[in-house]
Amino acid sequence: MFVLRLVHRHLRYSVRRAFRRSGRGTVAAREVFADRVRGELSAELPEEDLGQELGDCLDRYVLGSKPRCEEVEYLELVQEAIYRIERGR
């Protein structure tokens, strides 16, 4: 059930992101913030190959490829990082 909720949220925010007007701050400031969030996530998940676009991590992820508790933690951390970047805080 959790995974379905997570996928639903990801799709909803992907659509919202596609139609969103330009957000707060300059492009450079948003990129610096996004780099910082990705760096924090990389520090929390050192064994993962995250890449620049976190949404792609969720798209490429194969459900059931990790033990359940690790899978839930991984998906929550990546999704929270995506939300932080979108919100800009």
C-alpha positions in Angstrom: 0.0 0.0 0.0 2.8 2.4 0.9 4.5 1.8 -2.5 1.3 2.6 -4.4 0.9 5.8 -2.4 4.4 6.7 -3.2 4.0 6.1 -6.9 0.8 8.1 -6.9 2.5 11.0 -5.3 5.4 10.8 -7.7 3.0 10.9 -10.7 1.0 13.7 -9.2 4.1 15.8 -8.6 5.6 15.0 -12.0 2.5 16.3 -13.7 2.4 19.4 -11.4 6.1 20.0 -12.1 5.5 19.9 -15.9 2.8 22.6 -15.7 4.4 24.7 -12.9 5.3 28.3 -13.5 8.8 29.4 -12.7 9.4 29.0 -9.0 11.2 31.1 -6.3 14.6 32.5 -6.7 17.0 32.5 -9.6 17.9 29.4 -11.6 21.4 29.4 -10.2 20.1 29.5 -6.6 17.7 26.7 -7.2 20.5 24.6 -8.8 22.8 25.2 -5.8 20.0 24.2 -3.4 19.2 21.1 -5.5 22.9 20.1 -5.6 23.0 20.5 -1.8 20.0 18.2 -1.3 21.4 15.6 -3.7 24.7 15.7 -1.8 22.9 15.1 1.5 21.0 12.2 0.0 24.2 10.7 -1.4 25.7 10.9 2.1 22.7 9.0 3.5 22.7 6.4 0.7 26.4 6.0 -0.1 26.0 2.7 -2.0 23.4 4.0 -4.4 24.0 5.5 -7.8 21.6 8.4 -7.7 22.6 10.6 -10.7 21.5 14.2 -11.3 17.7 13.6 -11.7 16.2 12.0 -8.7 12.9 11.3 -10.5 14.9 8.9 -12.8 16.0 7.0 -9.7 12.4 6.2 -8.9 11.6 5.3 -12.5 14.6 2.9 -12.7 14.0 1.4 -9.3 12.8 -2.3 -9.4 10.3 -3.0 -6.6 11.4 -5.9 -4.4 15.1 -5.6 -5.3 15.9 -4.8 -1.6 14.7 -6.1 1.7 11.3 -4.5 2.5 12.5 -2.2 5.3 15.5 -0.9 3.2 13.2 -0.5 0.2 10.8 1.7 2.2 13.6 3.8 3.6 15.2 4.3 0.2 11.9 5.3 -1.5 11.0 7.7 1.4 14.4 9.4 1.3 14.5 9.9 -2.4 10.9 11.1 -2.5 11.5 13.6 0.4 14.6 14.9 -1.4 12.5 15.4 -4.6 9.9 17.3 -2.6 12.5 19.5 -0.9 14.0 20.4 -4.3 10.5 21.2 -5.7 9.6 23.3 -2.7 12.9 25.1 -2.6 13.4 24.5 1.2 
